[in-house]
Amino acid sequence: MGRRYEVDGYTAELDDDFQVVHRNPRGKKLQQIPDRLADSEGVRRLYRLRRALTGHRRNAGVQAEAWATAGTRVPLALAESDPVWREALDEAGVEPVADPPPAPDADEAALIARTYVHPDDHTMTLLLRASFARHWDALVASQEDWALTDTVATGIRVPEDSEPTFPERLMAAHPGREQEALEAAYAFGWSLWGSPLLYKSLLDSSLERLAATAPRFLPAVLDELADMCLKAGGKHQEHATGYFTRARNAEREQHTKLDERWLDARYATFADHGALATGAVRARAKELAPRGAVVSPDQLRRFRDVLVRRVHTPRDLYPGMAADLRKVARAAGANPESEVAALLADIVPRTGLCAGDTDKFWADALKGKALELLVERRPETVHDVLRLIPDDANSPADWLSLLRRSGALALLTGEHPGLPAGEAARLLHDWLASEPTWRVRSDELYDLAVRLAPRLAADAVPVRLPYPVPGRSRAPMPLDLADELLAHGVPLADPPPKLGSPGAAHLLVHRRPHLSRLLADPRFARELRSALHAELELEGLPEAGVSYHRHYRPHREAERNSWRGTPGICRTPLGREVLCAWLDRQRESLRAGLDLNGLVRLLAPFVHIGGVVDELLKDEATAREFAAVDVAALVLADLPTEVGRPAVEGLMATMRPEDLIGTRPLPALRTRIDETLPDLSESQVSQAWKALQTGVNCQEGLRRVVARLSD
């Protein structure tokens, strides 16, 4: 045990394992420091001593292992001066020698052993670089209470690959201010025994103090923190980005003149690790090329290299990147567009062309001659452009411009050789499949397809339309384009059954509304008829009547998937034929007799097709048949008990059309049901309510259908 510190009977002391032990006035060992000791200078001194002793033991062990590996001759005097060194050397298997090795040629290359004594009766021998030893002597004496008592020349040369500690590098960078630099680093948390902990809030507070007291050291400290965070990785990497940026800003504020190659190497290192902020890059461009500045070709090359190394994913591209490079290129007297092309040649292989949410970057980068120069420099760029879809550019017009400027359009049309047979057909399918159903189809893509028709016909490879594929967003089905391609002799691939059930609302016909060529093709006529028939029959919905209420409720005017207008396919002769045949089947179902559930199923398609009935299916005779449906009789048949028709009709007259939600009626309606249908069990009440509500909903649906069928 060393010296004991006491406040009001509470004590603190350092045990043989270098642990601080706290006790209360009765001598009981405490688990944590008591409040009375927390602010004691003596206890703070004890913790500084503990840090020094534990750090010394750790550093001695590491150094001894390194000497053992390198076969370094270690003087016996070092082991005799400090038992910590004796123990570390023994554990590492290093046998000290009585005769020290010859001294190095220069003092700066030597390690000297300094022995210090602490007022608490502890001694410690430290190995220091000769050039910095006296500054450390002063620091440990003033800040750590260690007094120098002896010096031993070890004769051990500092390894050539050994980098000085940060405090030593800071001293070397500020000749004449070494002691001030060392004290600034110490105040921040650097010492002979460790570095600051990476707690950002604490670091930021220390940085504020440093900026106020010793701002000249701020850039170097920020750079060191950035390196520490970068090495730590994980959550600390974003802090590395911030500290690096702040270091550069501090240098500009202090007008610090730096070695440009060293500075660009710093930028490149942080770019490689994805820790270089956009703001830092833009500030560097502004710094390199202010108005009237001249930039060397080597500086331009290094700046472009930083831009390239910073891009790991498309998200790393920023809108002003090309503008920054052009600015620096002009200051260097280089061709700005050629420099942008060189940048693109390096980043396109890893990011793709026009990828991600970076269209602003691409719009700027490709607005000049950079694309044409890129194709000259990297011919495979043409195929990168071919892989683009219209949405990869700002607009379909810009996409077509890229095809034209890159030479991809000439490849597609066959003006230039090099595109294999069938590739144009595959690309056209991919472009068509990329169009979303919620947006109006682009005329540019249609016109491009027509322009490609001679090439497609010559290839004789069937074009596949963008039929629906499970797990992928649906695209509009361009039947009008298919009709036009057939007119140009382009073969079309066989359609899947029911065309993949795309939905009539997504069948585009407006450029060629009659579809004369397509409907003359028996493959497409057959599958179109099947697709329309299946949609009108609402194939795929559950058989249970109640489930239909969740999809096409008979009292609704429209549902989410209902036709919002008359699909163009319905106006074709084939469409009219399918609609009329479907309506005839509905009439036959009425005549054959329906239960309440069947009536729900009968009315559901009318909710789906909506206004198509008004435009194409007006028929007074059919309207009269629907008007004659006796809904009350169907409800009576579904009730769980017998009751008179007038009572049921009276009860239904008090109800209004509503969605069937839940399993039981609301209290007010429950009361009326109990009055009309007494003595029902809970399950029977639920059955009666569903039958009554379904009947009321069907009455509303019939009213709307009759109105639409009537002239």
Secondary structure as the mmCIF struct_conf table of DSSP 4:
data_model
#
loop_
_struct_conf.conf_type_id
_struct_conf.id
_struct_conf.beg_label_comp_id
_struct_conf.beg_label_asym_id
_struct_conf.beg_label_seq_id
_struct_conf.end_label_comp_id
_struct_conf.end_label_asym_id
_struct_conf.end_label_seq_id
STRN STRN1 TYR A 5 VAL A 7
TURN_TY1_P TURN_TY1_P1 ASP A 8 GLY A 9
STRN STRN2 TYR A 10 LEU A 14
TURN_TY1_P TURN_TY1_P2 ASP A 16 ASP A 17
BEND BEND1 PHE A 18 PHE A 18
STRN STRN3 VAL A 20 ARG A 23
TURN_TY1_P TURN_TY1_P3 PRO A 25 ARG A 26
HELX_LH_PP_P HELX_LH_PP_P1 LYS A 28 LYS A 28
STRN STRN4 LYS A 29 LEU A 30
BEND BEND2 GLN A 31 GLN A 32
HELX_RH_AL_P HELX_RH_AL_P1 ASP A 35 ALA A 38
TURN_TY1_P TURN_TY1_P4 ASP A 39 ASP A 39
HELX_RH_AL_P HELX_RH_AL_P2 GLU A 41 ALA A 70
TURN_TY1_P TURN_TY1_P5 GLY A 71 GLY A 71
STRN STRN5 PRO A 75 PRO A 75
HELX_RH_AL_P HELX_RH_AL_P3 LEU A 76 SER A 81
HELX_RH_AL_P HELX_RH_AL_P4 PRO A 83 ALA A 92
TURN_TY1_P TURN_TY1_P6 GLY A 93 GLY A 93
STRN STRN6 VAL A 97 VAL A 97
BEND BEND3 ALA A 98 ASP A 99
HELX_LH_PP_P HELX_LH_PP_P2 PRO A 100 PRO A 104
BEND BEND4 ASP A 105 ALA A 106
HELX_RH_3T_P HELX_RH_3T_P1 ASP A 107 ALA A 109
STRN STRN7 ALA A 110 HIS A 118
TURN_TY1_P TURN_TY1_P7 PRO A 119 ASP A 121
STRN STRN8 HIS A 122 ARG A 129
HELX_RH_3T_P HELX_RH_3T_P2 ALA A 130 PHE A 132
HELX_RH_AL_P HELX_RH_AL_P5 ALA A 133 GLN A 143
BEND BEND5 GLU A 144 GLU A 144
STRN STRN9 ALA A 147 ARG A 157
HELX_LH_PP_P HELX_LH_PP_P3 VAL A 158 PRO A 159
TURN_TY1_P TURN_TY1_P8 GLU A 160 ASP A 161
HELX_LH_PP_P HELX_LH_PP_P4 SER A 162 THR A 165
HELX_RH_AL_P HELX_RH_AL_P6 PHE A 166 ALA A 173
BEND BEND6 HIS A 174 HIS A 174
TURN_TY1_P TURN_TY1_P9 PRO A 175 GLY A 176
HELX_RH_AL_P HELX_RH_AL_P7 GLU A 178 PHE A 188
TURN_TY1_P TURN_TY1_P10 GLY A 189 GLY A 189
STRN STRN10 SER A 191 SER A 191
TURN_TY1_P TURN_TY1_P11 LEU A 192 TRP A 193
STRN STRN11 GLY A 194 GLY A 194
HELX_RH_AL_P HELX_RH_AL_P8 LYS A 200 THR A 213
HELX_RH_3T_P HELX_RH_3T_P3 PRO A 215 PHE A 217
HELX_RH_AL_P HELX_RH_AL_P9 LEU A 218 ALA A 232
HELX_RH_3T_P HELX_RH_3T_P4 GLY A 234 HIS A 236
HELX_RH_AL_P HELX_RH_AL_P10 GLN A 237 GLU A 253
TURN_TY1_P TURN_TY1_P12 GLN A 254 HIS A 255
HELX_RH_AL_P HELX_RH_AL_P11 GLU A 260 ASP A 272
TURN_TY1_P TURN_TY1_P13 HIS A 273 GLY A 274
HELX_RH_AL_P HELX_RH_AL_P12 THR A 278 LEU A 288
TURN_TY1_P TURN_TY1_P14 ARG A 291 GLY A 292
HELX_RH_AL_P HELX_RH_AL_P13 PRO A 297 ARG A 310
BEND BEND7 HIS A 312 THR A 313
HELX_RH_3T_P HELX_RH_3T_P5 PRO A 314 ASP A 316
TURN_TY1_P TURN_TY1_P15 PRO A 319 GLY A 320
HELX_RH_AL_P HELX_RH_AL_P14 MET A 321 ALA A 331
TURN_TY1_P TURN_TY1_P16 ALA A 332 GLY A 333
HELX_RH_AL_P HELX_RH_AL_P15 PRO A 336 THR A 351
BEND BEND8 LEU A 353 CYS A 354
TURN_TY1_P TURN_TY1_P17 GLY A 356 ASP A 357
HELX_RH_AL_P HELX_RH_AL_P16 ASP A 359 ALA A 365
TURN_TY1_P TURN_TY1_P18 LEU A 366 LEU A 366
BEND BEND9 LYS A 367 LYS A 369
HELX_RH_AL_P HELX_RH_AL_P17 ALA A 370 ARG A 377
TURN_TY1_P TURN_TY1_P19 PRO A 379 GLU A 380
HELX_RH_AL_P HELX_RH_AL_P18 THR A 381 LEU A 386
TURN_TY1_P TURN_TY1_P20 ARG A 387 ARG A 387
HELX_RH_3T_P HELX_RH_3T_P6 PRO A 390 ASP A 392
BEND BEND10 ALA A 393 SER A 395
HELX_RH_AL_P HELX_RH_AL_P19 PRO A 396 SER A 406
TURN_TY1_P TURN_TY1_P21 GLY A 407 GLY A 407
HELX_RH_AL_P HELX_RH_AL_P20 ALA A 408 THR A 413
TURN_TY1_P TURN_TY1_P22 GLY A 414 GLY A 414
BEND BEND11 GLU A 415 PRO A 417
HELX_LH_PP_P HELX_LH_PP_P5 LEU A 419 PRO A 420
TURN_TY1_P TURN_TY1_P23 ALA A 421 GLY A 422
HELX_RH_AL_P HELX_RH_AL_P21 GLU A 423 ALA A 433
TURN_TY1_P TURN_TY1_P24 SER A 434 SER A 434
BEND BEND12 GLU A 435 GLU A 435
TURN_TY1_P TURN_TY1_P25 THR A 437 TRP A 438
BEND BEND13 ARG A 439 ARG A 439
HELX_LH_PP_P HELX_LH_PP_P6 VAL A 440 SER A 442
HELX_RH_AL_P HELX_RH_AL_P22 ASP A 443 ASP A 459
TURN_TY1_P TURN_TY1_P26 ALA A 460 ALA A 460
HELX_LH_PP_P HELX_LH_PP_P7 VAL A 461 PRO A 462
STRN STRN12 VAL A 463 VAL A 463
HELX_LH_PP_P HELX_LH_PP_P8 ARG A 464 LEU A 465
TURN_TY1_P TURN_TY1_P27 PRO A 470 GLY A 471
BEND BEND14 ARG A 472 ARG A 472
STRN STRN13 MET A 477 PRO A 478
HELX_RH_AL_P HELX_RH_AL_P23 LEU A 479 ALA A 487
TURN_TY1_P TURN_TY1_P28 HIS A 488 GLY A 489
STRN STRN14 LEU A 492 LEU A 492
HELX_LH_PP_P HELX_LH_PP_P9 ALA A 493 PRO A 496
HELX_RH_3T_P HELX_RH_3T_P7 PRO A 497 GLY A 500
HELX_RH_3T_P HELX_RH_3T_P8 ALA A 504 HIS A 506
STRN STRN15 LEU A 507 LEU A 508
TURN_TY1_P TURN_TY1_P29 HIS A 510 ARG A 511
BEND BEND15 ARG A 512 ARG A 512
TURN_TY1_P TURN_TY1_P30 PRO A 513 HIS A 514
HELX_RH_AL_P HELX_RH_AL_P24 SER A 516 ALA A 520
BEND BEND16 ASP A 521 ASP A 521
HELX_RH_AL_P HELX_RH_AL_P25 PRO A 522 LEU A 536
TURN_TY1_P TURN_TY1_P31 GLU A 537 GLY A 540
BEND BEND17 LEU A 541 LEU A 541
BEND BEND18 GLU A 543 ALA A 544
HELX_RH_AL_P HELX_RH_AL_P26 GLY A 545 HIS A 549
TURN_TY1_P TURN_TY1_P32 ARG A 550 HIS A 551
BEND BEND19 TYR A 552 TYR A 552
TURN_TY1_P TURN_TY1_P33 PRO A 554 HIS A 555
BEND BEND20 GLU A 557 GLU A 557
TURN_TY1_P TURN_TY1_P34 ARG A 560 ASN A 561
BEND BEND21 SER A 562 SER A 562
BEND BEND22 ARG A 564 GLY A 565
HELX_RH_AL_P HELX_RH_AL_P27 GLY A 568 ARG A 571
BEND BEND23 THR A 572 THR A 572
HELX_RH_AL_P HELX_RH_AL_P28 PRO A 573 ALA A 592
HELX_RH_AL_P HELX_RH_AL_P29 LEU A 596 ILE A 609
TURN_TY1_P TURN_TY1_P35 GLY A 610 GLY A 611
HELX_RH_AL_P HELX_RH_AL_P30 VAL A 612 LEU A 616
HELX_RH_AL_P HELX_RH_AL_P31 GLU A 620 ALA A 627
TURN_TY1_P TURN_TY1_P36 ALA A 628 ALA A 628
HELX_RH_AL_P HELX_RH_AL_P32 VAL A 631 ASP A 638
BEND BEND24 LEU A 639 THR A 641
HELX_RH_AL_P HELX_RH_AL_P33 ARG A 645 ALA A 653
TURN_TY1_P TURN_TY1_P37 THR A 654 THR A 654
BEND BEND25 GLY A 662 ARG A 664
HELX_RH_AL_P HELX_RH_AL_P34 PRO A 667 THR A 676
BEND BEND26 LEU A 677 LEU A 677
BEND BEND27 ASP A 679 ASP A 679
HELX_RH_AL_P HELX_RH_AL_P35 GLU A 682 LEU A 709
#
